[in-house]
Amino acid sequence: MSDPSLVAGDTSILIFGASGDLTARKLIPALFQLSRQQYLNKRCPVIGVARREKSHEEFRNELKASILGDSPDPDSLTAWEQFAKQLFYRQVDISNPDDYVALNNFTAEHEEQLKTAAGAPRVMYLATAPSLFDDAVRGLHFAGMIPTDRKNSDRLRVVVEKPFGHDLASAEILNEQLISRLQENQIYRIDHYLGKETVQNILMFRFGNTFFEPLLNRNHVDNVQITVAESIGMEGGRGGYYDTSGALRDVLQNHMLQLLCLIGMEPPALFQAREIRDEKMKVLQALRPGAAAVSEWAIRAQYAEGLVSKQPAVAYREEERVPPKSNRETFVAMHVGIDNWRWAGVPFYLRTGKRLPTRVTEIVITLKKPPLNLFSTVECDGELCNIVEARPNQLVLRIQPKESIFLRFSTKRPGMQYQVQPVAMDFDYEDHFTSHLPEAYERLLLDVIRGDSTLFTRSDELLEAWKFVDPVLKSWESGSAGLEFYPAGTWGPTAADRMLSESGRRWREPKLKDLQ
Ligand code: BG6
């Protein structure tokens, strides 16, 4: 049941690209959940907008089948029937301005039908190819659907999906196009990672406790690792899109740099959109390459055939819709630094890839070792113990799956000797909280409807992130840095391991049994 202080007021929600995969897989399921939990009231029309001709009933039935499956339980069915009453479909040619005049009238009619409050905000969710964003905004402008006076500007909220640009220049052009007709407070650039409960917890954990924050700086931290690993490859014909993007654009430039900002930023003076985004922006401005040559701080690689979860997996170049000679990276590892008083000199290692051994996203903060080894350290497997190098303390924030936080430290091994053994203290979301963790899109859609932009990316952040990765893209595209290969089902190429081992460090490899 909803928290009354967060229930959305009357709002119309128009989804452009309503025939697409995102609408059926994420957006409508999220709105349906919000309606079930009474966050979305019955006076909010949800209008799917796409090119194909379709009746309301066809649209509703398609979505019902994809969301509820063949044999839904009676409660879900009742909830769906209720939600379907506010679900409509409108055929629109996105590049034809005249269609927007008709869309405006159509929206007004359905607002009247549902008794939506006069002057209620309208959300335009652009779940379309970025090449259509400009057409959509022109159309809205042509039909007079963009309030221009400051006082009412918040009555229109335009949500844009990634990819937001292909490189710095195209992101700048896209941004110019949007801001030529919209005000910044009307644009919601979505990064679904920010909607994840455990990503939001990074800030709560850091600034809601006093235990750890005093340690998170150059005096105590040896290095920080951020891993976004996926075991999937190019299922569902995704190779066509992916081959125009690659791991750097698809995940590192957005999701991973956002994680880096949250773990690296200073405490904001207030927990509000502007203050939080200002602090994230400072991290991006202080971001530096970890070495002189691109090939030393940014490694790219592509998967070759291998075994993932003991199942054979084809090479990337053999995937559907991928050109057989593609040089697109499916893995990237980076060594970067944040040049400010808190973090100067601390290496941040980032890695992401497809067809790695498992799906896991985590942030690992490794502290410096004690200055003197007074005790020997042992690691044991059952009764069998080996003397090993001293192990540093580690704080691990696991974002997904099996959302958890754990702390590795050393303790005396029982017995007559003075030996220490690394042990872990765990906090597991599932064990502590019974309530369901809301899906990222539920949270983000509710925030747009409520007009809260805290978890959305501001234009300066986005351009700064592109500015950082642009030289790497240029260098790779000019062919000057080699492409490595790794067998599917492994943690990436040896070059990524070398990047750390040269300084005596290594990647943390999560134990697969902990993730099941
Ligand atoms: C998307 C990328 O933005 O994020 C996908 O386009 C990737 O390639 C996905 O699989 C990962 O998101 P999540 O929520 O599954 O970690």
Residues whose N, C-alpha, C, O or C-beta is under 5 A from the ligand:
A	BS01	BG6	D250
